[in-house]
Amino acid sequence: MLTVHHLGISQSERIVWLCEELGIDYELKRYARRADRPLAPDDYKALHPMGIAPVITDGALVLGESGAICNYICARYGDGRLTPGPDDPDFADHLFWFHWSNATFGATLTMQMLLKNGGDSNPMAGFVAERSRRAWTMIEGRLGEAQFFGGRNLTTADIMMVFNLTTGRAFSGATIEDYPNVKAYVKRIGARPAYQRAMAKAEPDGVSLTATRS
């Protein structure tokens, strides 16, 4: 059976949500972060050579990386759902936001997180701040013209992006108070039954930073 190995408060919440949206059978194994510091425990790190979340296993297969896992699950278990085909008018937009989520936006949030305690003295601070501003402006504009990042319907582009707009954003210290389209979007996502089921399973102690937070 497909097994989702979920590390608390991490990108693996994406995969739990994906499985709930697809309504597929899967086993969920939860791992708590270490008590002495907020890192993955040794048994989670042993799952994959990178030692980071997310990770799935499916029989003998061990697979990491959010985007690869989304593609694998949808191709093997999704029956074409959540992934527009090449003849769909939303195909290119879906592809862009799906890949942009981690390659550009997630990387920018990570840089902000690493720099936020160093003040403005770091020569990279201005570059990252401007990169972040442009990213948030793009996101606000996209959500003003479409219901979802992939277009008319929820796709795996949304599965990828929502973590960055919620938990990832909180880690970076960013706020969405000045972005009404983003605020409305994360509230819509937070109201989805599949998202609520996923968060209840992934973070039953209520420690997850949910999509409705600003």
LINDA-V913451 format. One record per backbone hydrogen bond with DSSP energy under -0.5 kcal/mol. NH is the residue of the N-H (numbers start at 1). CO is the residue of the C=O. Records with the same first field share a line. If there is no record, write none. Layout:
BEGIN
NH->CO  CO
END
This chain:
BEGIN
3->57
4->27
5->3  55
6->4  29
7->5
8->31
13->10
14->11
15->12
16->12
17->13
18->14
19->15
20->16
21->17
22->18
23->19
24->19
27->2
29->4  27
30->28
31->6
34->39
39->37
44->41
45->41
46->42
47->44
48->45
51->48
55->5
56->63
57->3
58->61
59->1
61->58
63->56
65->54
69->65
70->66
71->67
72->68
73->69
74->70
75->71
76->72
77->73
78->73  74
80->74
81->78
83->80
88->85
91->88
94->90
95->91
96->92
97->93
98->94
99->95
100->96
101->97
102->98
103->99
104->100
105->100
106->101
107->102
108->104
109->105
110->106
111->107
112->108
113->109
114->110
115->111
116->112
118->115
121->118
125->122
128->124
129->125
130->126
131->127
132->128
133->129
134->130
135->131
136->132
137->133
138->134
139->135
140->136
141->137
142->138
143->139
144->140  141
145->141  142
146->142
148->151
151->148
156->82
158->155
159->155
160->156
161->157
162->158
163->159
164->160
165->161
166->162  163
168->163
169->163
170->166
171->167
172->168
173->169
174->169
176->214
179->176
183->179
184->180
185->181
186->182
187->183
188->184
189->185
190->186
191->187
192->189
196->192
197->193
198->194
199->195
200->196
201->197
202->198
203->199
204->201
206->203
210->208
213->210
END
